[in-house]
Amino acid sequence: MFDKLKTLDDLYEMQLKDLYSAEKQLVKALPQMAAAAKDGRLRAGFEHHLRETENQVARLEKIGKAMELDLGGHTCKAMQGLIAEGQETMSERATDEVMDAALIAASQRIEHYEISGYGTAAHFAERLGHSDAATLLRQTLAEEQLTDTKLNELAKNYINQKAM
């Protein structure tokens, strides 16, 4: 994708492309996760996060357009692996309650990856003087953090107990 990363700008562009690929992959995976969820609250959470993720893709596209940067053509291998692990988990034979706990665990891995990526990209944008992009990236970061918190609360206060 890049011959050399020479500047923070180059690294920032790479981060944006990686996030864009990750989110596009997640848009395809979330409906499968929602379908596999047996608990109604968990299913609704996945469906809500799908709509958020579609908006996050649009935000990245807005940033790319402002920079005249084509975000396509890159595959986020980390997200590819995280989704593959989640799909492998969904293929396991498990009780409904254990499957829901497993889906939360897989989802939190994905959220933590996204939190890391958006935190880094927002800092780069801010450092490079892209304040509008930094605002959009921080908005997505806050959504990812809230999703992780909601998943954690659902697991700790309800799902994991049912899975015992």
N, C-alpha and C positions, 0 to 999 in steps of 0.2 A: 504494500500500500504506500509506504513512504520509503524513499531511498535512504534518507537519514533524518533523524530528529535533531534539528540544529537549534531550535528555539523553543521557548515555552509556547509560542503560538502553534508550532507544529504539533507539540504534545497535546495542546488543547483541542486542536482539530481532530486528532486521533481519538481523544476521549469522547468527543461528540459523536463521531462515527460509531464507536463502540457502544455507547448508550443507545443510539438510534437502532442499531442492529438488535441489541438486547430487548428493547421495548417492542420492536416489531415481532420478534420471536415470542415474547410473552403474550402479545395480543392473540396469537394462534393457540397458545397453551392454556390460557385461563379458562376458555369454555370447557376444555377437557377436565380441568381440575374442578370446575363447578359441577359438571355432570357426575364426577366421581364422589363428590361430597354428599354424605347422607344427612348430616345435620343441616337444617334449614338456615340457621344463622350463618354457618360457614359458607354454604352455597351462595347466600345473598351477599356475603362479604366478597367472594370471588367475582360475582357478577358486578358489584359496585366497583371493584378494583379494575375490572376490564374497562369500564367506562372511563375511569381515571387514566388508565394506561393509554387509551386512545387519545385522550387530551394531552398526555405527556408526549406522545409521538408528534402531535400537532405543534406543541411548544418547541420541540427540537427542530422541526421543519421550519418554523418561524425564525429560529436562530440561524439555521443553515442558510435560509434565503437572505437574511440580513447580511450574512458574511459572504454571500455568493459561493457557498460551499455545498457541493453535492455530498450528502450524507450516506448515499447508497454505496454498494460495492464492497462492503466489509462485513465479515461475519464475526460476531462476538462468540468466541469459542467457550468462554466461561459460562455464558448463559446457555449455550447449546448443551454443555455438560450438566448444568444444574437442572435443566428441563428434562434431559434424558434420565437423570437420576429420579426425578419426580415421576416420569412415565413408568420407569421400572418399578417403583414403589406401587403405583396404581395397578400394576399387573399382578401384584402379590395377592395371595389368598389371605384375607384378613376379615375379622369381624368389622361391622360398620363403624363401631366406635374406635377401633384401632386404626382403621383406614383414615378416619377423620383426623386423628392425632398425627398420623404419618403425613397427611397432606399439609397440615399446619407446619410440621417440621421442615418439609421440603419448601414450603412457601417462605418461611422465615429465612432460609438460606438464600433464596432469591432476593428477598427484601434487603438483607444485609449487604449483598453484593451491590444492589442498586443504591443503597444509602452511601456506601463507600464511593461509588462512581460519581454520583451527583454532588457529594460534598467536595470531592476533588475538582470536578469541572466548575462548580460555582466559585471556588477559590481561584482557580486559574482565570476565569472570566473577570472576576473582580480585579485581580492583580494586573490583568492586561487592559483594563479600562473599558470592558464590555459590560457596563452597568445594567443595561436592559436584559442582556442574556443572563447575567448573574441573578437578577431578580426572578426570571423564569425558572432557572435551574434551582434556586432556593425554594421556589413554590413547589416544584416536584419533589425536592428533598423532604420538605415538610409532609407531603402526602405519603411518601414512602415510609417515613418514620411513624406516622399515624397508623398506617396499615400494619406495620410491625407490632406496634403497641396493641392494636385491636386483636391481632392474631395471638399475641402473647396472653392477653387477658382471657380470651376465649379458651385457650389451651389450659391455662392455670386454674381458671375458675369453673370449668365445666367439662370440656372434652376429655382431658387427661384422666379425670376422676371416673368418667364413664368407661374409659378404656381399660381400667384396672381389672 
